[in-house]
Each structure stands twice: as structure tokens, then as C-alpha cells.
């Protein structure tokens, strides 16, 4: 009698494990009411999850503050208390900064600095903010050491 109980428990565990690992094959038939819906879900491609996340889009500074995109150096609370009517932060930049924060486990300020350095590098600008183009010319405000204020300086 004991062997029968152990055998029943073992078969239940084995069948449960098999059903768990093959759930992507058979679970869809329980979720869709018509065969046409089941066929459409199969043709749309395999999915590892029962749901997909909604894209992160926020159009206000309060949503950005709740998402953790604020710090003492980059304070969004002042925009909220002043009643700023702008749309909030750039969606593409928010996604990239949130990816950096999650992937490298950094705080907002560090992730924002890394994002800006990546953007600078992509546009030929060094981390110090100066262009890396050897032919770049700029004017010196106020002059340096006897040079006129409108003289040109080569990097």
C-alpha cells in the first residue's frame, strides 16, 4: 500500500513537471475561446510569457518623478510645484536611462551622466564637453593673456 502511495506521488510530480515545462504548447488552447483566435496567436510568434508589458510612456513631470528620474542635482519637484505645463522628459532618453539604471544598478545621476557621455561620444564630443574635431575653432570670451576678445583659438 505504501508503494502505491509513493508511486502516485512520484507520477504526480513527474507529470506536473512535464506540464509546467511544456505550458507554452498547451496553455494557449485554454486561454482562447475559438480556434481562429488560437491560430492567430500561434502565427504571431512564440511568447514566453502570458502577458506583455505596456510601453513606458509618461507625459508629465510627476510620472517621471515616480519612475525615479529625479535627484537633488536634477530636481523635478520644483517643476511640479511651479505647475510647469510642459510634457515632461524625452521618452527615448527616459527609456535609455532606465535601461542603464537597471542593467548597471546605478542611481539616476550616474545613469544620466553615462547616457550623456554616450551621446557626446556618438556626436564626436569628448567627456569634457569639447569637440574632438581637430579643425574646430571657437572664440574666447573676454580674451586670454593679451589676446583680443574676438580672436580665434584652435583646439
C-alpha positions in Angstrom: 0.0 0.0 0.0 2.9 2.4 0.8 4.5 1.6 -2.6 1.2 2.6 -4.3 1.2 5.9 -2.5 4.8 6.7 -3.3 4.2 5.7 -6.9 1.2 8.0 -7.1 3.2 10.9 -5.6 6.1 10.3 -8.0 3.9 10.2 -11.1 2.1 13.4 -10.0 5.4 15.2 -9.6 6.7 14.0 -12.9 3.5 14.8 -14.8 3.3 18.2 -13.1 6.9 19.0 -14.1 6.3 18.0 -17.7 3.2 20.1 -17.9 5.0 23.1 -16.4 7.9 23.0 -18.9 5.6 22.4 -21.9 3.0 25.0 -20.9 3.7 27.2 -23.9 2.5 24.4 -26.1 -0.8 23.7 -24.5 -1.8 26.7 -22.3 -3.0 28.8 -25.3 -5.8 26.4 -26.0 -7.3 27.2 -22.6 -6.9 30.9 -23.0 -8.7 31.4 -26.3 -12.3 30.6 -26.9 -12.3 30.0 -30.6 -9.8 28.0 -32.8 -9.3 31.1 -35.0 -8.0 33.1 -32.0 -5.7 30.2 -31.1 -4.4 30.0 -34.7 -3.8 33.8 -34.8 -1.9 33.6 -31.5 0.3 30.7 -32.9 1.0 32.6 -36.1 2.0 35.8 -34.3 5.1 34.0 -32.9 6.0 32.3 -29.7 5.7 34.1 -26.4 7.5 33.2 -23.3 5.0 35.0 -21.1 1.3 35.1 -20.7 1.3 38.9 -20.9 3.5 41.6 -22.4 4.4 44.8 -20.6 2.9 48.1 -21.7 5.4 50.6 -23.0 6.6 53.2 -20.5 5.2 56.5 -21.7 4.6 59.3 -19.3 3.8 62.8 -20.3 4.2 64.7 -17.1 6.9 65.5 -14.6 5.0 63.8 -11.8 5.2 60.5 -13.7 8.9 61.0 -14.3 9.4 61.7 -10.6 7.5 58.5 -9.7 9.7 56.5 -12.1 12.8 57.6 -10.2 14.1 60.1 -12.8 14.9 62.8 -10.3 17.7 63.6 -7.8 19.0 66.5 -5.8 21.0 67.6 -8.8 18.2 67.2 -11.3 15.1 68.2 -9.3 11.7 67.7 -10.9 9.8 68.6 -7.7 10.3 72.3 -8.4 8.7 71.8 -11.9 5.7 70.1 -10.3 5.2 72.7 -7.6 5.5 75.6 -10.0 2.8 74.0 -12.2 5.0 73.5 -15.2 2.7 72.7 -18.2 5.4 71.1 -20.4 5.1 67.5 -21.4 7.9 66.1 -19.2 11.2 64.5 -20.1 12.1 63.0 -23.5 10.7 59.4 -23.9 13.6 58.0 -25.8 16.1 59.4 -23.3 14.0 58.1 -20.4 14.0 54.6 -21.8 17.8 54.6 -22.3 18.4 56.0 -18.8 16.1 53.5 -17.2 17.9 50.7 -19.1 21.3 51.9 -17.8 19.9 52.2 -14.2 18.5 48.7 -14.3 21.4 47.0 -16.2 24.3 48.5 -14.2 22.4 49.1 -11.0 23.2 52.8 -10.9 21.4 55.8 -9.4 19.8 58.4 -11.6 22.7 60.9 -11.7 25.3 58.3 -12.7 23.0 56.8 -15.3 22.2 60.2 -16.7 26.0 61.1 -16.8 26.7 57.8 -18.7 23.9 58.4 -21.1 25.2 61.9 -21.9 28.8 60.7 -22.3 27.4 58.1 -24.8 25.6 60.8 -26.7 28.7 63.0 -26.7 30.9 60.2 -28.0 28.4 59.4 -30.8 28.5 63.0 -31.8 32.2 63.5 -31.7 32.3 65.4 -28.4 34.6 64.4 -25.5 33.6 63.7 -22.0 34.8 67.2 -21.0 32.4 68.8 -23.5 34.9 69.9 -26.1 34.6 68.7 -29.7 37.1 66.2 -30.8 37.4 67.7 -34.3 41.0 68.9 -34.9 39.7 71.7 -37.1 37.3 73.2 -34.6 37.6 76.9 -33.9 35.9 79.0 -31.2 36.1 82.5 -29.9 37.5 83.2 -26.5 35.1 85.3 -24.4 37.0 88.2 -22.7 40.3 87.3 -24.2 43.2 85.4 -22.7 46.6 87.0 -21.8 46.6 89.9 -24.2 44.6 88.3 -26.9 41.6 90.2 -28.2 38.1 89.0 -27.2 37.3 88.2 -30.8 40.4 86.3 -31.6 40.1 82.7 -32.6 41.7 79.8 -30.8 42.4 76.4 -32.2 41.9 73.3 -30.0 
